[in-house]
């Protein structure tokens, strides 16, 4: 009996478990899925909690609800991966699992402690994140009674999960404070290490103009060095200072600590991964999905979905002794909630930046690319149902893994 071991039961790992359980003969293969806790989080929903659009209960479900019956699901921390020996040590009863193939789907996680002063003094008092359910919930309680002042949102460093989420937060903040009648009492500031609003030039210009039109100020190329909570100031490495009344941070994102302990990752604990085949660059029987790898595309749920078919096919090809196919093109698309029941959609890959147009049907849509529309807002809101009921279960979606230029205006 051969073993496929999957580490991480988030979006990527759960999809792989569902797909591979359909493809592998249960008489020949055992599939084991390992994760450290029972709760699955719909992470795109964290963004809506501070503004009372979602409650914490709206973004959680038991992981076991999405695990196929023929997959063994183990709840345990992962103590060590030994890729040269093809085995993994679990913290639970110090159990070792030998594998024939390994899928690493351990994701990325926020580390506010990586920034000097971040968690001293003001943490969850007037310093918050919204990348965890705890942070988003604490921020919701704070905003409910906040009377206004300067809200500074800072991206600590790239890469981060869902690079458009900070922009969505500010767009929603603009809407939220307008609805409460205190928008004129709130100053919104984006302090970013990028030279503009986004990583791609054309989208950055359009999104930057939207921020400006909503009265949101951008402080570009701001590389935070420390937080001085006693003075309510963030300070960059080049000694620029921005004072705040409310500080919302997108902390340093890093891969799982077990990747560091196992000596498998880079300085941020992301595993070197072939960006087209999704195979580990160092071990041929290890494949990476989602945020755990260092592929140069967005760390977002849509990317894990677009990776899925490529990874499943390449694992099966490798099992059959066939050459892998270099077909993953870095495809990502993201709905950007822009407030007032409107949204934006971007669709891009390694080589093609976001372009205007219609998606997925040329000339029809119903979604508009790089343009605000109510349809894009509803696409964002409907996605939560799609995520729980189709995507996680490995169901078929009406989108190809590879990006199409159909409907786009160059």
C-alpha positions in Angstrom: 0.0 0.0 0.0 1.4 3.4 -1.1 0.8 6.6 0.9 -0.1 10.1 -0.3 0.4 12.5 2.6 -1.1 16.0 2.5 0.0 18.5 5.1 -2.6 21.2 5.7 -6.4 21.1 5.4 -6.9 24.6 4.3 -8.1 25.5 0.8 -5.3 23.8 -1.2 -4.9 20.7 0.9 -8.7 20.0 1.1 -9.1 20.4 -2.6 -6.2 18.0 -3.3 -7.6 15.4 -0.8 -11.0 15.5 -2.6 -9.5 15.3 -6.1 -6.9 12.6 -5.4 -9.5 10.5 -3.6 -11.3 10.3 -6.9 -8.2 9.4 -9.0 -6.3 6.9 -6.8 -7.3 3.3 -6.4 -8.2 2.8 -2.7 -6.8 -0.8 -3.0 -3.4 0.6 -3.8 -3.2 4.0 -2.1 -3.8 5.4 1.3 -4.5 9.1 1.5 -3.7 10.9 4.8 -4.6 14.5 5.5 -3.0 16.3 8.5 -3.9 19.6 10.1 -3.4 21.1 13.6 -7.0 22.1 14.2 -10.6 21.2 13.4 -11.8 24.6 12.2 -11.8 25.7 8.6 -11.8 29.5 8.0 -13.2 31.2 5.0 -10.3 33.7 5.0 -11.8 36.2 2.4 -14.6 36.8 4.9 -12.2 38.2 7.6 -12.3 41.5 5.7 -16.0 41.9 6.2 -16.0 41.3 10.0 -14.7 44.7 11.1 -17.5 46.4 9.2 -20.3 44.1 10.6 -21.1 42.7 7.2 -20.1 39.2 8.4 -20.0 37.8 11.9 -17.2 35.4 13.0 -19.8 32.6 12.7 -20.2 33.3 9.0 -16.6 32.3 8.2 -16.1 29.1 10.1 -17.1 25.4 9.5 -15.7 22.1 10.7 -12.9 20.8 8.4 -14.2 17.3 8.7 -17.3 18.4 6.7 -15.1 18.7 3.6 -12.9 15.6 4.0 -13.8 12.6 1.8 -14.7 9.4 3.8 -11.9 7.5 2.2 -9.2 10.0 3.4 -7.7 9.5 6.9 -7.9 12.9 8.7 -5.4 13.4 11.6 -5.5 16.4 13.9 -2.0 17.1 15.0 0.8 19.7 14.9 3.6 18.7 12.4 6.9 18.5 14.2 9.3 17.7 11.4 9.5 16.9 7.7 12.4 14.7 6.6 12.2 14.7 2.8 15.4 12.7 2.3 13.8 9.9 4.4 10.3 10.4 2.9 8.7 10.7 6.3 7.0 13.2 8.6 6.9 13.4 12.4 3.7 14.4 14.1 3.6 16.0 17.5 0.7 13.8 18.5 2.3 10.8 20.2 5.5 11.6 18.2 4.1 9.5 15.4 6.1 9.1 12.2 4.3 8.7 8.8 6.2 7.4 5.8 5.0 8.6 2.4 5.5 7.9 -1.2 4.2 11.4 -2.3 3.9 14.5 -0.2 1.7 17.6 -0.9 2.6 20.6 1.2 -0.3 22.9 1.8 0.7 24.5 5.0 -0.2 28.0 3.9 1.2 31.3 5.2 0.6 33.0 8.5 1.0 36.5 9.9 3.8 37.4 12.3 3.3 40.8 13.9 6.2 40.1 16.3 8.6 40.4 13.3 8.2 44.2 13.5 9.8 46.0 16.4 7.2 47.3 18.9 4.2 45.9 17.0 2.7 43.8 19.8 3.9 46.0 22.6 1.4 48.4 24.3 -1.2 48.9 21.7 -1.9 45.4 20.4 -5.7 45.0 20.2 -6.1 48.4 21.9 -5.6 50.7 18.9 -3.4 48.4 16.8 -5.1 45.6 15.0 -4.8 43.1 12.1 -7.7 41.8 10.0 -5.8 38.7 8.7 -7.0 36.6 11.6 -10.5 36.1 12.9 -9.4 37.2 16.3 -7.9 40.5 15.0 -10.9 41.2 12.7 -13.3 40.6 15.6 -11.4 42.8 18.0 -11.3 45.5 15.3 -15.0 45.3 14.8 -15.6 45.9 18.5 -13.2 48.9 18.4 -14.8 50.5 15.2 -18.3 50.3 16.6 -17.6 53.0 19.1 -14.7 54.9 17.4 -15.4 58.6 17.0 -12.8 59.3 14.3 -9.2 60.3 13.8 -6.4 59.1 11.6 -6.6 55.5 10.5 -3.3 54.2 9.0 -3.2 50.9 7.2 0.3 49.6 6.7 1.6 46.7 4.6 4.7 45.5 6.4 6.3 43.7 3.5 5.5 41.6 0.5 4.4 39.0 -0.3 1.1 38.9 1.6 -2.1 36.9 1.3 -4.4 38.5 -1.1 -2.5 41.7 -2.2 -5.8 43.6 -2.9 -7.2 43.0 0.6 -5.6 46.2 2.1 -7.2 48.2 -0.7 -10.6 46.5 -0.1 -10.3 47.4 3.6 -9.8 51.1 2.9 -12.7 51.1 0.3 -15.0 49.5 2.9 -13.7 51.9 5.6 -14.7 54.8 3.4 -18.2 53.3 2.9 -18.5 52.4 6.6 -17.6 55.8 8.0 -19.8 57.5 5.4 -22.8 55.3 6.4 -22.1 56.2 10.1 -22.0 59.9 9.2 -18.4 60.4 10.4 -16.4 60.2 7.2 -15.4 63.8 7.5 -13.9 63.0 10.9 -11.7 60.1 9.6 -8.5 60.4 7.7 -7.5 57.3 5.8 -3.9 56.6 5.0 -2.3 53.6 3.1 1.4 53.2 4.0 2.9 50.7 1.6 6.3 49.4 0.6 5.2 49.4 -3.0 5.6 52.5 -5.2 1.8 52.6 -5.7 -1.5 51.0 -4.8 -0.8 47.6 -6.4 2.0 45.4 -7.7 1.0 45.7 -11.4 1.5 49.2 -13.1 -1.8 49.5 -15.0 -4.0 48.3 -12.1 -1.9 50.3 -9.7 -2.7 53.5 -11.6 -6.4 52.8 -11.8 -6.7 51.7 -8.2 -4.5 54.6 -7.0 -6.9 57.0 -8.7 -9.8 55.3 -7.0 -8.2 55.8 -3.6 -7.4 59.4 -4.4 -11.0 60.1 -5.5 -12.3 58.7 -2.2 -9.9 60.9 -0.3 -7.6 58.1 0.8 -3.9 59.2 1.0 -1.1 56.9 -0.2 2.4 57.0 1.4 4.5 54.9 -1.1 7.8 53.1 -0.5 7.2 53.1 3.2 9.2 50.2 4.7 8.3 50.0 8.3 11.1 49.6 10.9 9.2 50.0 14.1 6.0 50.9 15.9 6.2 53.4 18.8 2.9 52.8 20.5 3.7 55.3 23.3 3.8 58.1 20.7 1.3 56.5 18.3 3.8 56.6 15.5 5.1 54.2 12.9 8.6 54.8 11.7 10.2 53.6 8.4 13.8 52.6 8.0 14.6 55.9 6.3 13.2 57.7 9.4 9.9 58.9 8.0 7.2 59.0 10.6 3.4 58.6 10.3 1.3 59.3 13.4 -2.0 57.4 13.9 -5.0 57.2 16.2 -5.9 53.8 14.9 -3.2 51.5 13.3 -4.3 48.6 11.1 -1.4 46.3 10.1 -0.9 43.7 7.5 1.9 42.0 9.3 4.8 40.0 7.8 3.5 36.9 6.1 5.6 33.7 6.5 5.3 30.1 5.7 4.7 27.5 8.4 7.3 27.1 11.1 7.7 23.4 10.4 9.2 24.4 7.0 11.9 26.3 8.8 12.5 23.5 11.3 12.8 21.1 8.4 15.2 23.3 6.4 13.0 23.3 3.4 12.3 26.9 2.8 13.7 30.4 2.1 14.1 33.2 4.6 10.3 33.6 4.9 9.7 29.8 5.1 8.3 29.5 1.6 9.4 26.3 -0.3 11.3 26.7 -3.6 8.8 25.5 -6.2 8.9 25.2 -9.9 6.4 27.9 -10.9 5.0 26.0 -13.9 4.9 22.4 -12.7 4.3 23.0 -8.9 6.9 20.3 -8.1 9.4 21.0 -5.3 12.7 22.1 -6.8 14.6 19.9 -4.4 12.5 16.7 -4.0 10.7 15.2 -7.0 8.0 13.4 -5.0 6.9 16.6 -3.2 4.4 19.0 -4.7 3.3 22.4 -3.4 -0.1 24.1 -3.6 -1.3 27.5 -2.3 0.6 29.9 -0.2 3.3 27.4 1.0 5.5 27.8 -2.1 7.6 30.7 -3.4 6.0 30.9 -6.9 5.8 34.6 -7.9 2.0 35.0 -8.0 -0.6 36.2 -5.6 -1.1 34.2 -2.4 -4.9 33.9 -2.8 -7.6 31.2 -2.8 -8.2 31.7 -6.5 -4.6 30.9 -7.2 -4.8 27.6 -5.3 -7.9 26.7 -7.3 -6.1 27.4 -10.6 -3.1 25.4 -9.4 -5.2 22.4 -8.6 -5.7 20.8 -12.0 -2.1 21.3 -12.9 -0.9 19.8 -9.7 -3.3 16.8 -9.9 -2.3 16.0 -13.4 1.5 16.3 -12.7 1.3 14.1 -9.7 -0.4 11.4 -11.7 2.0 11.8 -14.5 4.9 11.5 -12.1 3.4 8.4 -10.6 3.2 6.9 -14.1 6.8 7.8 -14.9 5.8 10.5 -17.4 7.3 13.9 -18.0 5.6 16.7 -16.1 3.7 19.4 -17.9 4.7 23.1 -17.3 1.2 24.5 -17.6 0.6 26.6 -14.6 0.9 30.3 -15.8 0.4 32.1 -12.5 -3.3 32.7 -13.1 -5.0 34.8 -10.4 -8.2 36.7 -10.3 -9.6 38.7 -7.4 -12.9 40.5 -6.7 -12.1 43.8 -5.0 -14.9 45.1 -2.9 -15.0 48.9 -3.4 -17.9 49.8 -1.1 -21.4 51.1 -1.8 -22.4 47.7 -3.2 -19.9 47.9 -6.0 -16.7 45.9 -6.8 -13.8 45.5 -9.2 -12.4 42.4 -10.8 -8.8 41.8 -11.9 -7.6 38.8 -13.9 -3.9 38.3 -14.6 -0.9 35.8 -14.7 2.9 35.8 -14.6 3.2 37.6 -17.9 0.0 39.6 -18.4 -1.0 42.3 -16.0 -4.6 43.1 -15.2 -6.4 44.5 -18.2 -9.9 46.0 -18.8 -12.6 44.0 -20.4 -15.4 41.6 -19.7 -15.2 38.2 -17.8 -15.6 35.3 -18.3 -17.7 35.8 -21.5 -16.2 38.3 -24.0 -18.5 41.3 -24.5 -21.0 40.0 -22.0 -19.3 39.3 -18.7 -21.3 39.5 -16.5 -18.2 40.8 -14.7 -16.3 43.9 -15.6 -12.5 43.9 -15.5 -10.7 46.9 -13.9 -14.0 48.8 -13.6 -16.5 49.2 -10.7 -19.8 47.5 -11.1 -22.7 46.1 -8.9 -22.2 42.7 -10.7 -18.6 42.5 -9.3 -19.9 43.2 -5.8 -22.4 40.4 -6.1 -19.8 38.1 -7.5 -17.7 38.7 -4.4 -20.7 38.0 -2.1 -21.8 34.9 -3.9 -18.3 33.5 -3.8 -18.7 32.5 -0.1 -21.4 30.0 -1.1 -19.3 28.8 -4.0 -16.3 28.3 -1.8 -18.1 26.1 0.8 -20.2 24.1 -1.7 -18.1 23.7 -4.8 -14.5 24.8 -4.6 -13.4 23.1 -1.4 -15.0 19.9 -2.4 -12.9 19.9 -5.6 -16.0 20.5 -7.8 -15.7 21.8 -11.3 -15.7 25.5 -11.8 -16.5 27.3 -15.1 -13.0 28.7 -15.4 -9.9 27.3 -17.0 -6.6 27.0 -15.0 -4.8 29.0 -17.6 -5.7 32.7 -18.1 -7.5 33.6 -21.3 -7.1 36.8 -23.2 -10.7 36.5 -24.5 -12.7 39.6 -23.5 -9.7 41.6 -22.5 -8.7 44.9 -24.1 -5.0 45.2 -24.4 
